[in-house]
Amino acid sequence: MGKHLQTVAAMACMKSLLMVFNFIFWISGIAILAIGIWMEVELYKYMEMSTEFSGTAPYVLIGIGSLIIFIGSFACCCTVKGQPVLLYVYGAFLAIVFVMELGAGVSIFAYRTKLTEGFDKGLTQAMINYRNDTAHLATDFDLIQGTLHCCGNHKSSDWLDLNPRQPIPASCCIKENCNTEKENEIYTQGCYDKVIEFLDANIGIVAGAAVGIAFFPLIGVVLSCCLASVINKAKYEQMA
């Protein structure tokens, strides 16, 4: 009887720990979903300036985040019902999520390197097509110049060096309604270094978070399998 009580106590403890894990895991899904949406809404405007741009990375995170939210909701039912088979299935799902998150993090790191390689050419192309742009890159370029306080690709005079030559746009102005022909009234630093620095910082954080969170599901794999084992042990002791 003493052993059975110990087993019941261990089962209750494992259930409590797994419920806490499920809640945190569910919250992590919301966080990954939010990061994916943020990348699609905000970082997209910067990333598409690169000739190596690919829009899949945000959707991968959105998909993983949605999957985690779904699995987290399913996990609560598995934990409450205490069915060993369901717990093992949950553990298998968590193992799959671990592989997906780790792969996503590594892919984003690799994508960051590839993305930065295409910015020099991409920014120059956007400048050439600035006046007759049909892909909204001109609007994005204006946003970049105004937000990051930069002008041109590597320097403000890049606009004047184009063939055909183009006037420096108003988004290069330090203050509104400036004279863009006066160097002291416009941003002179180029946007290339500023964009690279901005994306390196932000995409690096996203990739690092994805890799870091990836190992969290392994805790759930251990907890779910241990709880399933304890439940089977309790059933065996009742039959003995």
C-alpha positions as CSV (number, residue, x, y, z in Angstrom):
1,M,0.0,0.0,0.0
2,G,2.9,2.3,0.8
3,K,4.4,1.9,-2.6
4,H,1.0,2.5,-4.3
5,L,0.6,5.8,-2.4
6,Q,4.1,6.8,-3.4
7,T,3.2,6.0,-7.0
8,V,0.0,8.1,-6.8
9,A,1.9,11.0,-5.3
10,A,4.5,10.8,-8.0
11,M,1.8,10.7,-10.7
12,A,0.1,13.8,-9.2
13,C,3.5,15.6,-9.1
14,M,4.2,14.6,-12.8
15,K,0.8,15.7,-13.9
16,S,1.3,19.1,-12.2
17,L,4.7,19.6,-13.8
18,L,3.4,18.6,-17.2
19,M,0.4,21.0,-16.9
20,V,2.9,23.8,-16.1
21,F,5.0,22.8,-19.1
22,N,1.9,22.7,-21.3
23,F,1.0,26.3,-20.4
24,I,4.5,27.6,-21.0
25,F,4.7,25.6,-24.2
26,W,1.4,27.1,-25.4
27,I,2.7,30.6,-24.5
28,S,5.9,29.9,-26.6
29,G,3.7,29.1,-29.5
30,I,2.0,32.4,-29.3
31,A,5.4,34.1,-29.1
32,I,6.7,32.3,-32.2
33,L,3.4,33.1,-34.0
34,A,3.8,36.8,-33.1
35,I,7.5,36.8,-34.2
36,G,6.4,35.3,-37.6
37,I,3.7,37.9,-38.1
38,W,6.1,40.7,-37.0
39,M,8.7,39.5,-39.6
40,E,6.0,39.4,-42.3
41,V,4.6,42.9,-41.5
42,E,7.7,44.9,-40.4
43,L,10.9,43.1,-41.5
44,Y,9.4,42.2,-44.9
45,K,9.8,45.9,-46.0
46,Y,13.5,45.6,-45.4
47,M,14.1,42.1,-46.5
48,E,12.5,42.4,-50.0
49,M,15.2,45.0,-50.9
50,S,17.6,42.1,-51.3
51,T,17.9,40.2,-54.6
52,E,18.1,37.1,-52.5
53,F,14.8,37.8,-50.7
54,S,12.5,34.9,-50.0
55,G,9.2,35.3,-48.2
56,T,9.1,31.8,-46.7
57,A,10.8,32.4,-43.4
58,P,8.0,34.3,-41.7
59,Y,5.4,31.8,-42.9
60,V,7.5,28.9,-41.4
61,L,7.4,30.6,-38.0
62,I,3.7,31.4,-38.3
63,G,3.1,27.7,-39.2
64,I,5.2,26.4,-36.3
65,G,3.6,28.8,-33.8
66,S,0.1,27.8,-34.9
67,L,1.1,24.1,-34.6
68,I,2.4,24.6,-31.1
69,I,-0.8,26.4,-30.0
70,F,-2.8,23.5,-31.4
71,I,-0.6,20.8,-29.8
72,G,-0.5,22.7,-26.5
73,S,-4.3,22.7,-26.4
74,F,-4.4,19.0,-27.2
75,A,-1.8,18.3,-24.5
76,C,-4.0,19.6,-21.7
77,C,-6.6,16.9,-22.6
78,C,-3.9,14.2,-22.7
79,T,-2.6,15.2,-19.3
80,V,-6.0,15.4,-17.6
81,K,-7.2,12.1,-19.0
82,G,-3.9,10.4,-18.1
83,Q,-4.0,7.9,-21.0
84,P,-0.5,6.5,-21.5
85,V,-1.0,6.1,-25.3
86,L,-2.0,9.7,-25.7
87,L,0.9,10.9,-23.6
88,Y,3.3,8.9,-25.8
89,V,1.7,10.4,-28.9
90,Y,2.1,13.9,-27.3
91,G,5.8,13.1,-26.6
92,A,6.2,12.1,-30.3
93,F,4.6,15.4,-31.4
94,L,7.0,17.3,-29.2
95,A,9.9,15.5,-30.7
96,I,8.7,16.6,-34.1
97,V,8.3,20.2,-33.0
98,F,11.9,20.1,-31.6
99,V,13.2,19.1,-35.0
100,M,11.1,21.7,-36.8
101,E,12.1,24.5,-34.5
102,L,15.8,23.6,-34.6
103,G,15.7,23.4,-38.4
104,A,13.9,26.7,-38.6
105,G,16.5,28.4,-36.4
106,V,19.4,27.1,-38.4
107,S,17.7,27.9,-41.7
108,I,17.1,31.5,-40.6
109,F,20.8,31.9,-39.6
110,A,21.8,30.6,-43.1
111,Y,19.1,32.8,-44.7
112,R,20.4,35.9,-43.0
113,T,23.9,35.4,-44.6
114,K,22.4,34.8,-48.0
115,L,20.0,37.8,-47.6
116,T,22.8,40.3,-46.8
117,E,24.7,39.2,-49.9
118,G,22.0,40.5,-52.2
119,F,21.5,43.9,-50.6
120,D,24.2,45.8,-52.5
121,K,22.7,44.9,-55.9
122,G,19.1,45.1,-54.6
123,L,19.4,48.6,-53.3
124,T,21.0,49.8,-56.5
125,Q,18.2,48.3,-58.6
126,A,15.6,49.9,-56.4
127,M,17.3,53.3,-56.9
128,I,17.4,52.8,-60.7
129,N,13.7,51.9,-60.8
130,Y,12.7,54.5,-58.1
131,R,10.8,56.9,-60.4
132,N,8.9,54.2,-62.4
133,D,8.6,51.5,-59.7
134,T,5.6,49.1,-59.8
135,A,6.6,46.7,-57.0
136,H,6.3,49.3,-54.1
137,L,10.1,49.1,-53.6
138,A,10.3,52.9,-53.9
139,T,7.9,53.3,-50.9
140,D,10.0,50.8,-49.0
141,F,13.2,52.7,-49.9
142,D,11.6,55.9,-48.6
143,L,10.7,54.2,-45.4
144,I,14.3,52.8,-45.0
145,Q,15.9,56.2,-45.6
146,G,13.5,58.0,-43.3
147,T,13.6,55.4,-40.5
148,L,17.3,54.5,-40.5
149,H,18.4,58.1,-41.3
150,C,20.4,57.2,-44.4
151,C,20.4,58.1,-48.1
152,G,21.4,56.1,-51.2
153,N,23.2,52.8,-51.2
154,H,26.7,53.6,-49.9
155,K,26.4,57.4,-49.8
156,S,23.9,60.1,-50.7
157,S,25.6,61.0,-53.9
158,D,24.8,57.5,-55.3
159,W,21.6,59.1,-56.5
160,L,23.5,61.6,-58.6
161,D,25.8,58.9,-60.0
162,L,23.0,56.8,-61.5
163,N,22.6,56.6,-65.2
164,P,20.4,58.4,-65.9
165,R,21.1,60.7,-63.0
166,Q,18.2,61.1,-60.5
167,P,17.5,63.8,-58.0
168,I,17.9,63.0,-54.3
169,P,14.4,62.1,-52.9
170,A,12.8,64.0,-50.1
171,S,13.0,61.0,-47.8
172,C,16.7,61.8,-47.4
173,C,15.9,65.1,-45.7
174,I,16.9,65.6,-42.1
175,K,14.0,68.0,-41.7
176,E,10.8,68.4,-43.8
177,N,10.9,70.5,-47.0
178,C,14.6,70.6,-47.1
179,N,16.8,71.5,-50.1
180,T,18.2,68.1,-51.2
181,E,20.9,69.8,-53.1
182,K,22.5,71.0,-49.9
183,E,24.5,68.3,-48.2
184,N,24.0,69.7,-44.7
185,E,20.2,69.3,-45.0
186,I,20.2,65.6,-46.0
187,Y,21.5,62.3,-44.5
188,T,24.8,61.5,-46.1
189,Q,25.4,58.0,-44.8
190,G,24.4,55.2,-47.1
191,C,21.6,52.7,-46.3
192,Y,23.6,49.5,-47.1
193,D,25.5,49.4,-43.8
194,K,22.5,50.6,-41.8
195,V,20.1,48.0,-43.3
196,I,22.7,45.2,-42.8
197,E,23.2,46.2,-39.2
198,F,19.4,46.5,-38.6
199,L,18.6,43.1,-40.1
200,D,21.6,41.3,-38.5
201,A,20.4,42.4,-35.1
202,N,16.7,41.6,-35.6
203,I,17.0,38.4,-37.6
204,G,19.8,37.2,-35.3
205,I,17.5,37.6,-32.4
206,V,14.7,35.7,-34.2
207,A,17.1,32.8,-35.2
208,G,18.6,32.7,-31.7
209,A,15.2,32.6,-30.1
210,A,14.0,29.8,-32.5
211,V,17.1,27.7,-31.7
212,G,16.8,28.4,-27.9
213,I,13.1,27.6,-27.8
214,A,13.7,24.5,-29.9
215,F,15.2,22.6,-26.9
216,F,12.3,23.4,-24.6
217,P,10.0,20.7,-26.1
218,L,12.5,18.0,-25.0
219,I,11.5,18.7,-21.4
220,G,7.9,17.9,-22.4
221,V,9.1,14.7,-24.1
222,V,10.7,13.5,-20.8
223,L,7.7,14.6,-18.7
224,S,5.1,13.0,-20.8
225,C,7.0,9.7,-21.1
226,C,7.7,9.7,-17.4
227,L,4.0,10.3,-16.6
228,A,2.9,7.6,-18.9
229,S,5.4,5.2,-17.2
230,V,4.1,6.2,-13.8
231,I,0.5,5.7,-14.8
232,N,1.3,2.2,-16.2
233,K,3.1,1.4,-12.9
234,A,0.1,2.5,-10.9
235,K,-2.2,0.3,-12.9
236,Y,0.2,-2.7,-12.5
237,E,0.3,-2.2,-8.7
238,Q,-3.5,-2.1,-8.5
239,M,-3.7,-5.4,-10.4
240,A,-1.0,-7.0,-8.2
